[in-house]
Amino acid sequence: MNYLAITVIAYFLVAIEVILDKFLLTSKRVSHPAIYAFYSGVLTIFVLFMIPFGFHGVGLVQALASIMTGIIFTYGILALFFAINKSEASRVMPVVGAVIPIVTFALSLFFLAERLRPIQIMGVAALIVGGLLISFDLPLKIKNKNKFFRGFYFSILAGALLAVEAILFKYLCGKDNFINIFIWTRIGVTIGSLSLLLFGDWRKAILGSFSSFNKSQGEHSKTGGLFIATKILGGVGSILTKKAISMGSATVVSALVSVEYVFILLIGVGLSFKFSRIFQEKESVLDIAQKVVSIIIISAGVVLISIKHKIL
């Protein structure tokens, strides 16, 4: 199985995670994105179970670079949670999916000396165009200053931070084995989550969550179980994504995140019939046509990227 197949499987798992994130955040089962990011980051400490499979000490510079990479990831995810909390997941992820490959491609040219074939560049461009198309509220009204959906700027920030993290991870994988780099960067994620306590409002929300058990024990158990299941999916998806980056092109893997929000759109539409308040997927003819065209463009991008590659 090559890195393209691994990437698609990874993004399917992450798509399910994003949908569950949206449910937990918007249903107010988790009251603040910082709380969600904190617990998500702290739980990554369980990656230490991988220590027997390739972990070892590294030099100070590599250790600091790995930890900083993890911290950047934490704040990228935090920005993503803020965006998802404010808007539809199927609109947030396309913007994130457009920003990540643009920034990744630009950085990879300078720091990784990565080169893509012309047809792959066309595929990346198609994925970006499809992502941008699905992110706008149509029709655009020139007089309306709010041309973008709520959470748009958080989406931009999330995409930029996650792209930087992907480039740093790819660079570090050239210095050491995958498992060791993954563990060291996840230690950074945990440290990043603890650093959220340095900010007054976020610290108050996080510490307040420790004692806000005013709901029934049964509901807490369900919420806790759902949260853990969500993070397991995300953890497996993250491992597979990072493995794909270590095996192939960081730009291509990043661009294929567009596949993730196709999964998100399809799952979100299905769930919107039962949880319409949480998954507010619009159903007008224009909205449906816009998303269908976007999916077609994204599919074309996947085909172009996959040419001369066997998916399985």
C-alpha positions as CSV (number, residue, x, y, z in Angstrom):
1,M,0.0,0.0,0.0
2,N,1.6,3.3,-1.1
3,Y,1.4,6.7,0.6
4,L,-1.7,7.9,-1.4
5,A,-3.8,5.0,-0.1
6,I,-2.6,5.5,3.4
7,T,-3.5,9.2,3.1
8,V,-7.1,8.6,1.9
9,I,-7.7,6.1,4.8
10,A,-6.2,8.6,7.3
11,Y,-8.4,11.4,6.1
12,F,-11.5,9.2,6.3
13,L,-10.8,8.5,9.9
14,V,-10.0,12.2,10.6
15,A,-13.3,13.2,8.9
16,I,-15.3,11.1,11.4
17,E,-13.3,12.7,14.2
18,V,-14.1,16.2,12.9
19,I,-17.8,15.4,12.7
20,L,-17.7,14.1,16.3
21,D,-15.7,17.2,17.3
22,K,-18.4,19.4,15.8
23,F,-21.1,17.4,17.8
24,L,-19.3,17.7,21.1
25,L,-18.4,21.4,20.7
26,T,-21.7,22.7,19.2
27,S,-23.9,20.5,21.5
28,K,-22.2,22.3,24.4
29,R,-21.1,18.9,25.9
30,V,-17.7,20.6,25.8
31,S,-18.2,24.3,26.6
32,H,-15.1,25.9,25.0
33,P,-12.6,25.1,22.2
34,A,-9.6,25.6,24.5
35,I,-11.0,22.9,26.8
36,Y,-11.3,20.6,23.9
37,A,-7.8,21.4,22.6
38,F,-6.4,20.9,26.2
39,Y,-7.8,17.5,26.7
40,S,-7.0,16.4,23.1
41,G,-3.4,17.4,23.6
42,V,-3.0,15.9,27.0
43,L,-4.4,12.5,25.8
44,T,-1.6,12.3,23.2
45,I,0.8,11.4,26.0
46,F,-0.5,7.9,25.5
47,V,1.7,7.7,22.4
48,L,4.4,6.7,24.9
49,F,3.1,3.1,24.4
50,M,5.2,3.3,21.2
51,I,8.5,3.7,23.1
52,P,9.6,0.1,22.8
53,F,9.2,0.3,19.0
54,G,11.9,2.8,18.1
55,F,12.2,5.6,20.7
56,H,15.6,6.9,21.7
57,G,17.2,10.1,22.9
58,V,18.2,12.9,20.5
59,G,20.4,16.0,20.6
60,L,19.2,19.2,22.1
61,V,18.5,21.0,18.8
62,Q,16.5,18.1,17.4
63,A,14.6,17.7,20.7
64,L,13.7,21.4,20.7
65,A,12.7,21.3,17.0
66,S,10.5,18.3,17.6
67,I,8.8,19.8,20.7
68,M,8.2,23.1,18.8
69,T,6.7,21.2,15.9
70,G,4.2,19.6,18.4
71,I,3.4,22.9,20.0
72,I,2.6,24.5,16.6
73,F,0.3,21.5,15.9
74,T,-1.5,22.2,19.2
75,Y,-2.3,25.8,18.3
76,G,-3.2,24.8,14.8
77,I,-5.8,22.4,16.2
78,L,-7.0,25.0,18.6
79,A,-7.6,27.4,15.8
80,L,-9.4,24.6,13.9
81,F,-11.7,24.0,17.0
82,F,-12.6,27.7,17.2
83,A,-13.5,27.6,13.5
84,I,-15.6,24.4,13.8
85,N,-17.3,25.8,16.8
86,K,-18.4,28.9,14.8
87,S,-19.4,27.4,11.5
88,E,-20.2,24.3,9.4
89,A,-17.5,21.7,9.4
90,S,-18.0,21.3,5.6
91,R,-17.1,24.9,5.1
92,V,-14.3,25.2,7.6
93,M,-12.3,22.2,6.3
94,P,-12.3,23.3,2.7
95,V,-10.6,26.5,3.6
96,V,-8.1,24.7,5.8
97,G,-7.6,22.2,3.0
98,A,-6.9,25.1,0.5
99,V,-4.5,26.9,2.8
100,I,-2.4,23.9,3.9
101,P,-1.2,22.8,0.4
102,I,-0.5,26.4,-0.7
103,V,1.7,27.1,2.4
104,T,3.2,23.6,2.3
105,F,4.1,23.9,-1.4
106,A,5.7,27.3,-0.9
107,L,7.7,26.1,2.1
108,S,8.7,22.8,0.6
109,L,10.3,24.5,-2.4
110,F,12.7,26.4,-0.1
111,F,13.2,24.0,2.8
112,L,12.7,20.5,1.4
113,A,13.7,21.1,-2.3
114,E,10.6,19.2,-3.2
115,R,9.6,19.2,-6.8
116,L,6.3,18.1,-8.3
117,R,5.5,17.1,-11.9
118,P,3.3,19.5,-13.9
119,I,0.3,17.2,-13.7
120,Q,0.6,16.9,-10.0
121,I,0.8,20.7,-9.7
122,M,-2.5,20.8,-11.7
123,G,-4.0,18.4,-9.3
124,V,-2.9,20.4,-6.3
125,A,-4.4,23.5,-8.0
126,A,-7.7,21.7,-8.6
127,L,-7.9,20.6,-4.9
128,I,-7.3,24.2,-3.9
129,V,-9.9,25.7,-6.3
130,G,-12.5,23.1,-5.1
131,G,-11.7,23.9,-1.5
132,L,-12.2,27.7,-2.1
133,L,-15.3,27.2,-4.1
134,I,-17.1,25.3,-1.4
135,S,-16.0,27.8,1.3
136,F,-17.9,30.8,0.0
137,D,-21.5,31.7,0.7
138,L,-23.1,32.2,-2.8
139,P,-24.3,34.4,-4.2
140,L,-21.6,36.9,-3.2
141,K,-23.0,40.3,-2.3
142,I,-20.6,43.1,-3.0
143,K,-22.2,45.5,-0.5
144,N,-22.0,42.8,2.3
145,K,-18.8,43.2,4.2
146,N,-19.2,39.7,5.6
147,K,-18.4,37.8,2.4
148,F,-16.9,34.9,4.4
149,F,-18.5,32.5,6.8
150,R,-18.0,32.8,10.6
151,G,-14.8,31.2,11.6
152,F,-13.1,31.9,8.2
153,Y,-10.1,33.7,9.7
154,F,-9.6,30.9,12.3
155,S,-9.6,28.5,9.4
156,I,-6.9,30.4,7.6
157,L,-4.8,30.5,10.8
158,A,-5.3,26.8,11.4
159,G,-4.3,25.9,7.8
160,A,-1.1,28.0,8.0
161,L,0.0,26.5,11.3
162,L,-0.8,22.9,10.3
163,A,1.2,23.4,7.0
164,V,4.2,24.7,9.0
165,E,3.9,21.6,11.3
166,A,3.7,19.3,8.3
167,I,6.9,20.7,6.7
168,L,8.8,20.6,10.0
169,F,7.7,16.9,10.5
170,K,8.8,16.0,7.0
171,Y,12.2,17.7,7.6
172,L,12.7,15.9,10.9
173,C,11.8,12.5,9.3
174,G,14.9,13.0,7.2
175,K,17.0,13.1,10.4
176,D,15.6,10.1,12.3
177,N,13.2,7.2,12.2
178,F,9.4,7.8,11.9
179,I,8.4,6.4,15.4
180,N,11.0,8.4,17.2
181,I,10.1,11.7,15.5
182,F,6.4,11.0,16.1
183,I,6.9,10.4,19.8
184,W,9.0,13.5,20.3
185,T,6.6,15.7,18.4
186,R,3.6,14.3,20.4
187,I,5.5,15.2,23.6
188,G,5.5,18.7,22.1
189,V,1.7,18.5,21.6
190,T,1.2,17.6,25.2
191,I,3.5,20.5,26.3
192,G,1.5,22.8,23.9
193,S,-1.8,21.8,25.5
194,L,-0.4,22.5,29.0
195,S,0.8,25.9,27.7
196,L,-2.9,26.9,27.2
197,L,-3.0,27.3,31.0
198,L,-0.8,30.3,30.6
199,F,-3.7,32.3,29.2
200,G,-6.1,33.7,31.7
201,D,-9.5,33.2,30.0
202,W,-8.5,29.7,28.7
203,R,-7.0,28.7,32.1
204,K,-10.3,29.7,33.8
205,A,-12.3,27.7,31.3
206,I,-10.0,24.6,31.6
207,L,-9.7,24.6,35.4
208,G,-13.5,25.2,35.6
209,S,-14.1,22.1,33.6
210,F,-12.5,20.0,36.3
211,S,-15.3,20.8,38.7
212,S,-18.3,21.4,36.4
213,F,-19.8,18.0,36.9
214,N,-23.3,19.2,37.4
215,K,-24.8,16.8,34.9
216,S,-25.9,13.2,35.5
217,Q,-23.2,10.6,35.8
218,G,-24.7,8.7,32.8
219,E,-24.4,11.7,30.5
220,H,-20.8,12.4,31.6
221,S,-19.9,8.7,30.9
222,K,-21.4,9.0,27.4
223,T,-19.6,12.2,26.7
224,G,-16.3,10.9,28.0
225,G,-16.6,7.7,26.1
226,L,-17.5,9.6,22.9
227,F,-14.5,12.0,23.4
228,I,-12.1,9.1,23.9
229,A,-13.4,7.3,20.8
230,T,-13.0,10.5,18.9
231,K,-9.4,11.0,20.0
232,I,-8.6,7.3,19.2
233,L,-9.9,7.9,15.6
234,G,-7.9,11.1,15.4
235,G,-4.8,9.5,16.8
236,V,-4.8,6.6,14.3
237,G,-5.6,9.2,11.5
238,S,-2.7,11.3,12.7
239,I,-0.2,8.4,12.7
240,L,-1.3,7.4,9.2
241,T,-1.1,11.0,7.9
242,K,2.4,11.5,9.4
243,K,3.5,8.1,8.0
244,A,2.3,9.2,4.5
245,I,4.2,12.5,4.8
246,S,7.3,10.6,5.8
247,M,6.9,8.3,2.7
248,G,6.0,10.7,0.0
249,S,5.3,14.4,-0.9
250,A,4.3,16.6,1.9
251,T,2.5,18.9,-0.6
252,V,0.5,16.0,-2.1
253,V,-0.5,14.6,1.2
254,S,-1.5,18.1,2.4
255,A,-3.5,18.7,-0.8
256,L,-5.4,15.5,-0.4
257,V,-7.0,16.8,2.8
258,S,-9.7,18.0,0.3
259,V,-10.8,14.3,0.3
260,E,-11.4,14.6,4.0
261,Y,-14.0,17.3,3.7
262,V,-15.8,15.5,0.9
263,F,-16.2,12.7,3.6
264,I,-17.2,15.4,6.1
265,L,-19.8,16.9,3.7
266,L,-21.4,13.5,3.0
267,I,-21.5,12.4,6.6
268,G,-22.6,15.9,7.7
269,V,-25.5,15.9,5.3
270,G,-26.7,12.6,6.6
271,L,-26.5,13.6,10.2
272,S,-28.2,17.0,9.5
273,F,-31.5,15.2,9.2
274,K,-31.4,14.1,12.8
275,F,-29.2,16.8,14.4
276,S,-30.2,19.8,12.3
277,R,-29.3,22.3,15.0
278,I,-25.7,21.1,15.2
279,F,-25.0,20.1,11.6
280,Q,-26.5,23.1,9.8
281,E,-25.9,21.9,6.2
282,K,-27.8,24.2,3.8
283,E,-30.1,22.4,1.4
284,S,-31.0,25.1,-1.2
285,V,-30.5,24.2,-4.9
286,L,-27.6,26.7,-5.2
287,D,-25.9,25.3,-2.1
288,I,-26.2,21.7,-3.3
289,A,-25.0,22.6,-6.8
290,Q,-22.1,24.6,-5.4
291,K,-21.0,21.6,-3.3
292,V,-21.5,19.1,-6.1
293,V,-19.3,21.1,-8.5
294,S,-16.7,21.5,-5.7
295,I,-16.6,17.7,-5.2
296,I,-16.2,17.2,-9.0
297,I,-13.2,19.6,-9.1
298,I,-11.7,17.9,-6.0
299,S,-12.2,14.5,-7.5
300,A,-10.4,15.7,-10.7
301,G,-7.6,16.9,-8.5
302,V,-7.3,13.5,-6.8
303,V,-7.2,11.8,-10.2
304,L,-4.4,14.1,-11.5
305,I,-2.3,13.6,-8.4
306,S,-2.8,9.9,-8.6
307,I,-1.7,9.5,-12.2
308,K,1.3,7.1,-12.5
309,H,0.6,6.0,-8.9
310,K,-1.0,2.8,-7.9
311,I,-3.5,3.5,-5.1
312,L,-3.2,0.0,-3.7
